[in-house]
Amino acid sequence: MNKLLLVVLLTLGAATAAEAQGRRPDSLALSCGQAKALVSARGAVVMTTGGPDIYDRYVRDGGFCATSLTTQPAYIATRNRRQCFVGYRCVPIVVPNNAPVPPR
């Protein structure tokens, strides 16, 4: 538990330093654990994922998406893993054949 708290604090410190310089957190500069902890701690994070113009928004759960959106698992490259589950992306709800949108 103490190790997880330390990872969260270090991740938030690294991300805060990047934001202070006007940059988004970069997934390739973070370990998988740090990227997961960042999304989990903040709830929603816009993170660079491979270049200055390649980024997306990652969320902890559907509560960080608009009501017309749902979640889709998000796997991104990090410093130590090619595919790291960091949370979710908000995506449009697909409703087949004009059926009513199910409530959340």
N, C-alpha and C positions, 0 to 999 in steps of 0.2 A: 504494500500500500504506500509506504514512504517513497519507494522507487517511482511509482506512478505519479505521485505528487511532485517529485523532483523533475520528472520528464515534462509534466504540464507547465511548471514554473519556468523551466529552461526554454521550452517551446514558445511560451508567451513572451519571454524576454527577447528571443531572436526575432519573432514576428513583429514585436513593437519597435525594435531597432530598424527593421526594414521599412515599416510604415512611416517612421519618423523621417526617413530619407525619401519618402514619397514613392515607395515601391510596395508592390503586393508581396506577400510571402511566396517563395519559390519552392515548389514541391521537390525539385531536384537538389535543393540545398538542405532539405529536412530528411530525417530518417522516417521510415514508415510509421513508427510509434509517435514521433513528434507531429507528423501531419494529422494522424488520427486524433491525437490529444488536442491539437489546435481547433479542429472542427468541433470536437466534443465540448471543449471549454467555452467556445464563443457561440455555438449554435449555428452560425452561418459565416462563411469565409469566402472571399474572392481570392483565388490562389493562381499564380502563374504555374503553368505545367509544361514548360519546354521552350520557352522563348518569351521575349518581352510583349509580344502581341498574341500569345496563346494563353488563355486563362478561362476559368469557369467559376461558378459559384457552387460551393459544397455546403450541405446542411446536415445537422445532426438528426433531424426527423421532419416529418411532414408539417409540423407546427411552424416551420420557417418558410413554408411555401404559401403562395396565394391559394385561396379556396378553389380556384378553377384548375389547380395543378395537383399532381401526385408525385410520389418519389420514385426514383430509379437508382439502384445501387451504383456507386461511383468508384471505379478502380483507376488509380493514376500511378504514374512512375514517380518514385522517390529516390533519394540518394542510394538506398540499399536494396530496393525492390523494383522490379519492372511493373508489377501490378500490386498495388496496395489498396485495400478497401479503406477509404477515409470517411465514408458516410454516404450521402445521397445527393443527387441532382434533382431539381424541381422540373418536371416535364408535364406537358399537357395530358389531360385525361383522354384516353381513346375510348370513344363510345361507339360500338358497332351498330350500324343500321338506325341511327338517330334514336336510340333507346334513351330513356331518361338517365341523367347523370346520377350515379349512386351517391348517397350522402357519405360524408367522411366520418 
